[in-house]
Amino acid sequence: MRHANTFLAWLAFMTVCPAAMALTVDPGGPWRVDEGADVLISPTVADVDGEANFAWDLDADGIYNDAFDPAVTFSAEGVDGPNPDFVVSVVVADDVDQIAVDIPVSVQNAPPTFTSTPVTEAVIDRQWSYTPTVVDAGADTFEVEMDTDAEDLPSGMLVDATIPGTVTITWTPNEGHLLLGEPAGQFAFRLSARDDDNGIGRQDVVLTVVRNTPPPTPPLQYPDGTENVRTAQPTIILGNVDDADDDPLSYFIETDYDPCFCSPEWMDSGPLPEGELVTQWQQPRPFNVDAEAGGHATFYVRRWTNDGIEDSEKELSLWRYGGSGGDADADADADADADADADADGDGDRGGRGGCSVAPPSAAGWPTWLLVGSLLAAARRRLT
């Protein structure tokens, strides 16, 4: 009877105060991620007594200091796949229990990726070239190759695979390629990159053959003909222009006193690289501007650009030499000074006559006949 009472007491105690359940952690999953990619890992925790705390080891170094949240983002950057047995670990603790759990993550191989893009237009008579850039998220070694058979490539296209890990494709189309291809003037090929885990990335390239667009003619900024030039050896300044095909441009300048650009004083710049804001060229020697020695005062400038295939239109301008302030300027200055002096004298005369604004005429300004007549009249009055 005594044992029965003891059992009933224990049963009553367990009914009022049941035993605490142990903390449990379900890893979830299965978790899979490609090399270099991310995956959110969120285990399920049950029977928590109080607040659950988390500490993660995501890099398998045995130290639980990589994250402290219930769910974490695991990055497979730098992890070589395929690796089905990679493990991240978490310690979960509440007010009573603490448990460590290993969570398997399957890191899968990712194929190499082409990160560059080729120019899709091939200009007639200009070399088209492409060296693709390829990366592998798992740092695998890889080989890049042309996937299209040689007989299916456009005539003249070359593939150079001498540099490990890439290829260089070059091609210079001609007018005949405008009539070939499907559709006419269009050619396609495929590149592939295969890593040492047999992952394959691919890039499809479609090229369209086009004719070259001639470059624009640069504007002449100096000397622009609006005013005389005071040096016989000026610096010619051209405005920079943009090529429609984004080709690099060379600039050209010629100067001469004869618009034929064939005189003994003809000068040319040769090809000039484009300047940062403008393109400049100083004549290598001065023109002869001494008129008494057969010199000239009017000169011509011709300018154009070249994009490596053809020239722009050549445009002609002229400029005039004006010396350094010769006789014409001196005469103008003298006239201005004389006018200023006359105005000052006139103001002085008017000021000395009590503010009278009209001065009496002077004899020096009278007509001769009137002056002679006045003298004769005065003589008659004296005789009478």
Residue pairs with C-beta under 8 A, 6 or more apart in sequence:
20 49
20 96
21 47
22 47
22 97
23 45
23 46
23 47
23 48
23 49
23 52
23 92
23 93
23 94
23 96
23 97
23 98
23 99
24 45
24 46
24 47
24 99
25 43
25 44
25 45
25 46
25 90
25 92
25 99
25 101
26 43
26 44
26 45
26 46
27 43
27 101
27 102
27 103
27 104
28 41
28 42
28 43
28 44
28 103
29 41
29 103
29 104
29 105
30 104
30 106
31 39
31 41
31 74
31 103
31 104
31 105
31 106
32 39
32 105
32 106
32 108
33 39
33 74
33 76
33 105
33 106
33 107
33 108
34 76
34 81
34 107
34 108
34 109
34 110
34 137
35 76
35 79
35 80
35 81
35 107
35 108
35 109
35 110
35 136
35 137
35 138
36 76
36 77
36 78
36 110
36 137
36 138
37 75
37 76
37 110
37 137
38 73
38 74
38 75
38 76
39 73
39 74
39 76
39 105
40 71
40 72
40 73
40 74
41 71
41 72
41 73
41 74
41 88
41 103
41 105
42 70
42 71
43 70
43 71
43 90
43 92
43 101
43 103
45 52
45 70
45 92
48 94
49 94
49 95
49 96
49 97
50 94
50 95
50 96
51 94
51 95
52 70
52 92
52 93
52 94
53 68
53 92
53 93
53 94
54 67
54 68
54 69
54 70
54 90
54 91
54 92
55 64
55 65
55 67
55 68
55 90
55 91
56 64
56 66
56 67
56 68
56 72
56 88
56 89
56 90
57 63
57 64
57 65
57 66
57 88
57 89
57 90
58 66
58 67
58 72
58 74
58 75
58 88
59 66
60 86
60 87
60 88
60 89
64 89
64 90
64 91
66 72
72 88
74 88
74 105
76 86
76 105
76 107
76 137
77 137
78 138
78 139
79 86
79 107
79 138
80 107
80 138
80 139
80 140
81 107
81 108
81 109
81 110
81 138
81 197
82 106
82 107
82 108
82 109
82 197
83 106
83 107
84 104
84 106
84 107
85 104
86 104
86 105
86 106
86 107
87 102
87 103
87 104
87 105
88 102
88 103
88 105
89 100
89 101
89 102
89 103
90 100
90 101
90 103
91 98
91 99
91 100
91 101
92 98
92 99
92 101
93 99
109 138
109 140
109 195
109 197
109 198
109 199
110 136
110 137
110 138
110 199
111 136
111 193
111 195
111 199
111 200
111 201
112 134
112 135
112 136
112 140
112 142
112 193
112 194
112 195
112 199
112 200
112 201
113 134
113 135
113 136
113 137
113 193
113 201
114 132
114 133
114 134
114 191
114 193
114 201
114 202
114 203
115 133
115 134
115 135
116 130
116 131
116 132
116 133
118 130
118 132
118 205
118 207
119 128
119 130
120 205
120 206
120 207
120 208
121 207
121 208
121 209
121 210
121 245
122 128
122 171
122 173
122 177
122 207
122 208
122 209
122 210
123 173
123 210
123 211
123 212
123 245
123 309
124 173
124 174
124 175
124 177
124 178
124 209
124 210
124 211
124 212
125 172
125 173
125 174
125 212
125 309
126 172
126 212
126 247
126 308
126 309
127 170
127 171
127 172
128 170
128 171
128 172
128 173
128 207
129 168
129 169
129 170
129 171
130 168
130 169
130 205
131 166
131 167
131 168
131 169
132 144
132 166
132 167
132 191
132 193
132 203
133 166
134 142
134 144
134 165
134 166
134 193
134 201
136 142
136 193
136 195
136 199
138 195
138 197
140 195
140 196
140 197
140 199
141 165
141 195
141 196
142 165
142 193
142 194
142 195
142 196
143 164
143 165
143 193
143 194
144 161
144 165
144 166
144 167
144 191
144 192
144 193
145 161
145 167
145 191
145 192
145 193
145 194
146 153
146 159
146 161
146 167
146 169
146 189
146 190
146 191
147 189
147 190
147 191
147 192
147 202
148 188
148 189
148 190
152 189
153 159
153 187
153 189
154 171
154 173
154 177
154 180
154 181
154 187
154 207
155 177
155 180
156 171
156 172
156 173
156 174
157 169
157 170
157 171
157 189
158 169
158 170
158 171
159 167
159 168
159 169
160 167
160 168
160 169
160 170
161 167
167 191
171 207
173 209
177 185
177 187
177 209
178 184
178 185
178 209
178 211
179 185
180 187
181 187
181 209
185 208
185 209
185 210
186 206
186 207
186 208
186 209
187 206
187 207
187 209
188 204
188 205
188 206
188 207
189 204
189 205
190 202
190 203
190 204
190 205
191 202
191 203
191 205
192 200
192 201
192 202
192 203
193 200
193 201
193 202
194 200
212 245
212 307
212 309
212 310
213 243
213 244
213 245
214 307
214 310
214 311
214 312
214 313
215 241
215 243
215 244
215 247
215 249
215 305
215 306
215 307
215 310
215 311
215 312
216 241
216 242
216 243
216 244
216 305
216 312
217 241
217 303
217 304
217 305
217 312
217 313
217 314
217 315
218 238
218 239
218 240
218 241
218 251
218 279
218 303
218 304
218 305
218 312
219 238
219 239
219 241
220 236
220 237
220 238
220 239
220 301
220 303
220 315
220 317
221 237
221 238
221 239
221 278
222 234
222 235
222 236
222 237
223 229
223 234
223 236
223 301
223 319
224 317
224 319
225 317
225 318
225 319
225 320
227 322
228 319
228 320
228 321
228 322
228 323
229 319
229 320
229 321
229 322
230 321
230 322
230 323
230 324
230 325
231 286
232 286
232 287
232 288
232 289
232 321
233 282
233 283
233 285
233 286
233 287
234 282
234 283
234 319
235 280
235 281
235 282
235 283
236 253
236 255
236 269
236 280
236 281
236 282
236 283
236 301
236 303
237 278
237 279
237 280
238 251
238 253
238 278
238 279
238 280
238 303
239 278
239 279
240 274
240 275
240 277
240 278
240 279
241 249
241 305
243 249
243 305
243 307
245 307
247 307
247 308
247 309
248 274
248 307
248 308
249 274
249 305
249 306
249 307
250 271
250 272
250 273
250 274
250 305
250 306
250 308
251 269
251 271
251 272
251 273
251 274
251 279
251 281
251 303
251 304
251 305
252 268
252 269
252 270
252 271
252 272
252 303
252 304
252 305
252 306
252 311
253 268
253 269
253 272
253 281
253 301
253 302
253 303
254 261
254 266
254 267
254 268
254 269
254 301
254 302
254 303
255 266
255 267
255 268
255 283
255 287
255 299
255 300
255 301
255 302
256 262
256 263
256 265
256 266
256 267
256 299
256 300
257 263
257 265
257 287
257 296
257 298
257 299
257 300
258 266
258 300
259 300
259 316
261 268
261 300
261 302
265 287
265 288
267 283
267 284
267 285
269 281
271 306
272 279
272 281
273 279
287 295
287 296
287 299
287 321
288 294
288 295
288 296
289 295
289 296
289 297
289 321
289 323
291 297
296 321
297 320
297 321
297 322
298 318
298 319
298 320
298 321
299 318
299 319
299 320
299 321
300 316
300 317
300 318
301 316
301 317
301 318
301 319
302 314
302 315
302 316
302 317
303 314
303 315
303 317
304 311
304 312
304 313
304 314
304 315
305 311
305 312
306 312
346 359
349 359
350 356
350 357
350 359
353 359
363 371
